[in-house]
Amino acid sequence: MKLLVTGGAGFIGSNFIRYLLSKHPDEIINLDKLTYAGNLDNLKDIEGDLRYKFYKGDICDPEAVEKAIGLVDQVDAIVNFAAESISANIYLPIWNAGKIKIMTLEELFNKAKLGGKLKHQENVEIIDFKHKNYKVLSYKGGIGYWMPIRQISRHKYKGKIVRLTQKWGEIEVTPNHSIYDCDFNLTTPLKNPEILGMRNINHISKKKKYLNYSGDKLKALLRLLGGYISEGWTSYNQKNGSHHFGIANANKQWILNLKEDLKLLGYNPNITKTKGNLYQLIISNKGFFNFVRKEAGFGSHGKFIPSFVFQLRKEWQKEFLKTAVFGDGETIKNKNYSTIRYTTVSEKMAVGLSLLLTLLGYNYSVVKDGRFNAYTFNFGGDHTVSLLKKSYQEIDYDGYVYDISVDKLKNFACGVGNVVVHNTHVDRSILSAGSFVQTDVYGTYVLLEAVKKFKIERYIHISTDEVYGSIEHGSFTEDSSLHPNSPYAASKAGGDLLVRAYYKTYDLPVLITRSSNNYGPYHYPEKIIPLFITNALQDKKLPLYGDGKNVRDWLYVEDNCEAIDLVLRKGEAGEVYNISGENEKQNIEITKFILKELGKSEDLIKFIKDRPGHDRRYSLDCSKIKGLGWAPRTDFEEGLRTTIRWYHNNRGWWERIKEKQKEFQEFQNKWYSER
């Protein structure tokens, strides 16, 4: 048999590949994008096996899936172990307590963390917004509205980010994050659709004052900030401790006008002429230096529109824009129309300008020059639509990706041009025939499409007992309803339902396995058993949730591999098979057993605050798979002893992760330090 195993560099996937190669003459292709938990060190012992091939790629990329399938003559079966979101540095407008600010998703997350409670569900960090004091722009009926944020989440991602650059704006998302096309239809960035940019906002700016500035003084301040953003600079002289603010331009009258503005604000500026025939306006004042840097940033890539400008009346906003455009812009006149063109290399400035132009009611387009990473806006006339071709780029990314859950409307605007993207935190199933499904479900969709296209004989979908939710008494059967209690479990359930739909609709040869908690070699040391074993070996504390009495049904990973193999070869298409170890244990029991086996004191146990949504008990009835002739072989205590010995004898494997992997260290520090 020739198999494509997706997610084969992870814990269960790598053990499954190893099991197959030891039991069968199968040929195996391993497709994995190698996120933090995917580790090729898990498969070092089989690297020389000619029956095994590795292909790095994402199951959400149809081209990668097809290339992996093409590595052999004909794939007979696909086994999917693979389980995304917007990059951290994307800016978006945020309304907070009556003020509008431009900030990145990362900045918003960190801001929310100061006043909110960080939760962790699987590998996702979540913060709930209990009060409606943070809002984002959401799109409805052609208009943007400020809508309250319910939740912000993030998780680690290593792989490709798709950057779409068009006349309407620019956005960076993971390949499987849903976006909207210009007709407000959900689609995928992989298709490079014509994106939807928000150009009309239900917002009226009324303020006529900022701090102690009003009237002519406010106009003067706005002109100075506009001139500074386009042609200004700030510098600090370490030798004499002086702080300088300056604006330079070849137009002497423009500089003289700004000099009068500074004088109106109570400063005594000087004008000098440079060797390049520029007129330079300079003052030395620490207070104004600090004020300007705080309000408008510094450096060509770090400048931005002051937040208070968004709250002012339109006539004041135009005063600011007029001066900024004079410095870095130009007016292009034709017989029939005139258009203003403005260029900036600051992404934050570009996002702010997108918002400001929309507030002012200007139609605009934006062009990005990839050579200089500069954004050029065309606005002010009736003919501002750029002829720029759509640009599609895939960029290597390693870091956090973010998502926002919005009240009522399931979208929000971000990026240059206020691009409308889907709020993926709320699960959705199938929107229409051949439609695009959210995050984790999208990868399953791609694989199912490949099964259909290449007429693959078997597709095994690896799921989890978490899709059933928690149960106080008895055990879940395959016919039990699905009640997932975490985003991870919900996305898994969505994948299960999609598999079922493809079976019912297209009669695809699909099967689903749902196993209880696995343990064994090569388990990423973030999970309870490997974390507690390795911490104990290092004489570190063992952080135990709540009272330690949460119950899990434990299954030795090799027993699970044997069960999946049996379902692959003998299972009935369209069926679900529960796989249970029949070893229900409280977490405290496991903890004490590990410490006893390693000869460590129970003083290492540290009870910590329970995580939200922590299901109390899982339990599966696996009668159906027993009908195929399978039963768990491994006694729990013996399996746990074997696991403890493996981690004891393979310190190099897990020490590289715990001591050198940034993702692991950041999670440990941020998650457990707050408990």
Secondary structure as UniProt FT lines:
FT   STRAND          2..6
FT   TURN            7..9
FT   HELIX           11..23
FT   STRAND          27..32
FT   TURN            36..37
FT   HELIX           40..46
FT   TURN            47..48
FT   TURN            50..51
FT   STRAND          52..56
FT   TURN            59..60
FT   HELIX           62..69
FT   TURN            70..71
FT   STRAND          77..80
FT   STRAND          86..87
FT   TURN            88..89
FT   STRAND          91..96
FT   TURN            97..98
FT   STRAND          99..104
FT   HELIX           105..115
FT   STRAND          118..121
FT   TURN            122..123
FT   STRAND          124..128
FT   TURN            132..133
FT   STRAND          134..140
FT   TURN            141..142
FT   STRAND          143..166
FT   TURN            167..168
FT   STRAND          169..173
FT   TURN            175..176
FT   STRAND          179..181
FT   TURN            182..183
FT   STRAND          186..187
FT   HELIX           189..191
FT   STRAND          209..210
FT   TURN            211..212
FT   STRAND          213..214
FT   HELIX           215..231
FT   STRAND          232..237
FT   TURN            238..241
FT   STRAND          242..249
FT   HELIX           252..264
FT   TURN            265..266
FT   STRAND          270..273
FT   TURN            275..276
FT   STRAND          279..284
FT   HELIX           286..296
FT   TURN            300..302
FT   HELIX           307..311
FT   HELIX           314..328
FT   STRAND          329..333
FT   STRAND          338..344
FT   HELIX           347..359
FT   TURN            360..361
FT   STRAND          364..369
FT   TURN            370..373
FT   STRAND          374..379
FT   STRAND          391..406
FT   STRAND          411..414
FT   TURN            417..418
FT   STRAND          419..422
FT   TURN            424..425
FT   TURN            433..434
FT   HELIX           439..454
FT   STRAND          458..464
FT   HELIX           465..468
FT   TURN            478..479
FT   HELIX           487..506
FT   STRAND          510..515
FT   STRAND          517..519
FT   TURN            521..522
FT   TURN            525..526
FT   HELIX           528..537
FT   TURN            538..539
FT   STRAND          542..545
FT   TURN            546..547
FT   STRAND          551..556
FT   HELIX           557..570
FT   TURN            573..574
FT   STRAND          576..579
FT   STRAND          584..586
FT   HELIX           587..597
FT   TURN            598..599
FT   HELIX           602..604
FT   STRAND          605..608
FT   TURN            612..613
FT   HELIX           623..626
FT   TURN            627..629
FT   HELIX           636..649
FT   HELIX           651..660
FT   HELIX           662..672
FT   TURN            673..674
//
